[in-house]
Amino acid sequence: MKRTFALAAAASALLGGAAMAQDASYDLVIENGRLIDPASGTDGVRSIGISDGKVAEISEGALDGERVIDATGRIVAPGFIDLHGHGQSIPAGRMQALDGVTTTLELEAGILPINDFYDSAGAEGRPINYGSAVSWAHARIATIEEDEPSADVDWFFSHFKDPDWQEDVATDEELEEILGRVSEGLDQGGLGVGILVGYAPGSGRKEYYAVNELAAERGVPTWTHARFLSTTEPDSSFEGYEEMVAVAAATGAHMHISHLNSISLTDINAIADMISGAQDNGVNITVEAYPYGAGATGIGAAMFRGEGWRDRMGGIDYSAFTVNGEPLDKARFDDLQANAPGTGIIVHFLNPDENEADQGYLDRSILYPGGAIASDGGDWETEDGMVTGQTWPIPEEAQSHPRSAGTFSRFLRIYVRERGVIDWPEAIAKTSYYPAKILETSVPQMRTRGRIQPGADADIVVFDPETVADKATFAKPAQASVGYDYVLVGGVPVVDGGEMNTAVLPGVAIRGTVASQD
């Protein structure tokens, strides 16, 4: 009898708990939408209960909430995670939110000092989650040029005129100082080490090895921009990738390859095969790409200098480089490189819209198995300077690469809806779950992002699969993407009913030291 009573009591408790869950009123409910959660394999109509910034319940039935969003005909997915976001400002974050992004991280270049970056962003507030790796380039410039680093991109570009940090092999003493600065940045919560070795191709192979060795010891990834930009040997992009594969295999570092598409040029098939072979043999390598045939950087970058550099890029013409949408000629190119080397340029290395072979090269990068979509997007600039503070909307005349506004929507529009070369669950994985997986071993904060499950952070996008699209073009980049009804960051609607909510800044810091205390 006692056993029967105990079983009955237990059953009553379970039923009571179920009833409580059914009767609970959540802060927010999203109902009737097609929930796609790649982490669990869920793909079906569900209701989602959200409270205190977390996913509290997922149900096939209705849920009660203080606010209910009807997502009929919409896809409900984890918020997109950009592993390569140089635009770490409020306006840039808002433009990315309208592209479905809920977390943007400066990982390829990184920054120093790390504390300064996080303190500044935290004091100002951010619409979406943010974070940064430690900048090896900042550490190298600070050491070799004897100039204490500033946590902004202008400081980096101001040193494009200085050849020593780009071309000289560090002495033993300099290498020790560089590693010390990098280590200090990791102590302050940097999300791995950003290594712009392509901007300092003369730096020694031993230095690159040592930085990755340090990262392996600390259990954090390295985010590398390959050493060369060339299809011609010696010093080809293929060799740059060989270096990364060898160093990853030898040190055990998690080696992440930045913008696989733009560095590989037309050698992507051989390079992708090499990377795949390394992965098959247990080397810890991950990749990312963006769906454009053009990149952006400063005109004074080392990759655009030296004898025969245009031939090494496949015979590229000066007109393939644009400033504020205007193609350059040799005279203008040479003048800017000599007198204003930090000038931002866009370089068109592939033409996928008009060339079938180029589309194939881009596809190999974008569709790489397990690869993430990442923007390499940046800030916005007008004739008056950088667009900062609470400025919104971004001025129509503002300039940036269109990837700063449309990367994720362009991927969804072209690769899923128009061409049908990938399905919605895999596309969502490439924009949210795979990026989270790439980071979560070293950053526990990412273990509750990139997925929609009870206990996960309520970073969620609700979009129309029939209309989601990029609008940004090279001629007019400051055009937000469309098709997003809601973008939630920690359960707070940053995009609400398709409109930007400028009254909220719910983004939180993604930071190593914070994560290690969770």
C-alpha positions, 0 to 999 in steps of 0.5 A, spaced: 500 500 500 505 504 501 508 503 494 502 504 491 501 511 495 508 513 493 507 511 485 500 515 485 504 521 489 509 521 484 504 521 478 500 526 481 507 531 482 509 529 474 502 531 472 502 537 476 508 539 473 506 538 466 499 542 468 504 548 471 508 548 465 502 548 460 499 554 465 505 558 465 505 565 462 512 566 459 514 573 457 514 572 450 511 566 446 512 565 439 507 560 436 505 557 429 512 558 426 516 553 423 522 552 428 528 549 425 534 547 430 540 544 427 542 542 434 537 537 435 534 536 428 527 539 430 524 542 424 516 543 425 511 547 427 512 549 434 511 554 440 516 557 444 516 560 451 521 565 453 522 568 460 528 572 463 532 572 456 532 564 455 528 559 452 523 556 457 519 551 453 518 548 446 511 545 445 507 542 439 501 546 443 499 553 445 503 556 450 501 562 454 505 569 454 504 576 456 506 577 449 504 572 443 508 573 436 504 569 431 509 566 426 505 563 421 508 562 414 515 564 417 521 560 419 523 561 427 531 559 427 537 561 432 540 568 431 545 568 426 552 568 429 558 572 425 565 570 426 568 575 422 565 582 424 569 588 423 563 593 424 563 593 432 559 599 433 552 601 434 550 603 427 554 597 424 550 592 429 543 595 427 545 594 420 547 586 422 541 585 426 536 587 420 540 581 416 538 576 422 545 577 426 544 576 433 552 576 435 558 579 431 565 577 433 571 581 431 576 574 430 580 575 424 583 581 426 582 582 433 584 588 437 588 590 443 588 592 448 582 587 450 580 591 456 579 597 452 575 594 447 570 591 452 570 597 457 568 602 451 563 597 448 560 596 454 559 603 456 556 605 450 551 599 449 550 594 443 544 592 439 547 585 438 552 581 442 559 582 441 566 580 442 573 580 440 580 576 439 587 578 441 590 582 435 597 579 433 598 584 428 597 590 434 602 586 438 607 586 433 606 593 431 606 595 438 613 591 439 616 593 432 614 600 431 614 601 439 607 604 439 602 602 444 596 600 441 589 603 441 583 599 440 581 601 434 582 600 426 584 607 425 590 605 429 592 599 425 591 602 418 595 608 420 601 603 420 600 601 413 606 606 411 611 602 416 614 597 413 618 594 418 612 590 422 610 587 415 617 585 412 622 584 418 623 577 422 622 579 429 628 578 434 628 573 440 627 579 444 621 582 440 618 575 439 618 574 447 614 581 447 609 579 442 607 573 445 607 577 452 602 582 449 598 576 446 598 572 452 595 578 456 590 579 451 588 572 453 588 573 460 583 579 459 578 575 455 580 575 448 576 569 444 583 566 441 588 570 437 587 573 430 593 573 426 593 577 420 599 574 417 597 576 410 598 583 412 605 581 415 608 576 410 615 577 411 614 575 419 617 569 420 615 562 420 617 561 427 613 566 429 607 564 426 608 557 429 610 560 436 603 564 436 599 557 435 603 554 440 601 559 445 594 558 443 594 551 443 597 551 450 591 556 452 586 552 449 583 557 444 583 558 437 587 562 432 583 566 426 588 566 420 588 571 414 593 566 410 600 569 408 599 570 401 594 572 396 597 569 389 595 563 384 603 563 382 608 559 386 613 561 390 609 564 395 602 562 393 595 562 397 596 554 396 603 555 400 599 559 405 594 554 407 599 549 407 603 553 412 596 553 416 595 545 415 602 544 418 602 548 424 595 546 426 597 538 425 604 540 429 601 544 435 594 541 436 591 548 435 584 549 433 586 553 426 580 557 423 581 559 416 578 566 415 574 568 408 576 561 404 573 564 398 577 571 398 584 568 399 583 562 395 582 565 388 581 560 383 585 555 386 580 553 391 578 546 389 586 544 390 586 548 397 579 545 399 581 538 397 587 539 402 583 542 407 578 536 407 584 531 407 587 534 413 580 534 417 580 527 415 586 525 418 584 529 425 587 536 424 583 541 427 581 546 422 574 550 421 573 554 415 568 560 413 566 564 407 562 570 404 557 570 398 561 575 394 566 575 389 569 582 392 573 583 398 575 590 402 581 592 405 586 598 405 590 600 399 596 599 402 596 592 404 602 588 403 599 583 398 598 589 393 605 591 393 611 588 390 614 586 383 608 582 379 603 583 384 597 583 379 600 577 375 600 573 382 593 575 383 591 572 376 592 579 372 588 583 376 586 590 373 587 596 377 579 598 375 578 592 379 579 596 385 574 601 387 574 607 392 567 609 394 564 606 388 569 609 383 574 604 379 581 606 380 586 607 374 594 606 375 595 613 377 590 614 382 592 607 385 599 609 386 598 615 389 593 613 394 598 607 396 603 612 397 600 618 400 594 615 403 595 607 404 589 606 409 584 608 404 579 603 404 578 599 397 574 594 394 577 589 390 573 584 385 577 578 385 571 574 382 565 575 378 560 570 379 554 574 376 557 573 369 562 568 369 560 560 371 567 558 373 567 564 378 560 562 381 563 555 381 569 557 385 565 561 390 560 555 391 566 551 393 568 555 399 560 557 401 558 550 401 564 547 404 561 541 409 561 544 416 563 551 414 560 557 417 557 563 413 561 570 416 561 577 413 568 580 414 563 586 414 565 593 417 563 600 419 560 605 415 563 611 413 561 618 410 565 624 407 564 626 415 567 620 417 565 614 421 558 613 422 558 612 430 554 613 436 546 612 436 546 614 428 540 611 425 538 610 420 545 609 416 545 615 411 544 613 404 550 615 402 555 611 407 560 607 404 562 600 406 562 593 402 555 590 401 557 584 405 556 589 412 549 589 410 547 583 406 551 577 407 546 572 411 540 574 407 544 574 400 546 567 402 539 565 404 536 568 398 541 565 392 543 558 395 536 556 398 530 560 395 533 561 388 538 556 386 536 550 391 543 548 392 542 547 400 536 546 404 533 550 410 536 546 415 543 546 413 543 553 411 541 555 418 546 550 421 551 554 417 549 561 419 548 559 427 549 552 429 556 551 426 559 558 428 557 556 435 560 549 435 566 552 432 567 557 438 564 553 444 569 548 446 573 554 448 567 559 450 562 556 454 557 562 453 557 559 446 554 553 448 547 556 449 547 560 442 546 557 435 540 553 438 533 553 440 532 549 446 530 549 453 535 553 457 538 556 451 539 564 450 533 567 446 537 569 441 532 568 435 530 570 428 523 570 425 523 571 417 519 570 411 523 564 407 519 567 401 522 574 401 528 574 405 533 578 401 539 582 401 538 589 398 545 592 399 549 593 392 556 595 391 553 602 388 549 603 394 551 599 400 547 602 405 541 598 404 538 594 409 536 587 408 528 585 408 524 579 410 526 579 418 519 580 422 523 579 429 530 579 431 531 577 439 537 578 443 536 575 449 529 575 448 529 583 447 526 584 440 531 588 436 527 588 430 520 588 432 515 587 426 520 588 421 522 595 424 529 597 428 527 598 435 532 603 437 530 604 444 534 597 446 541 595 446 541 588 449 547 586 446 552 582 451 559 581 451 562 574 449 568 574 453 573 569 455 574 571 462 567 571 463 565 564 460 571 561 464 567 563 470 560 560 468 
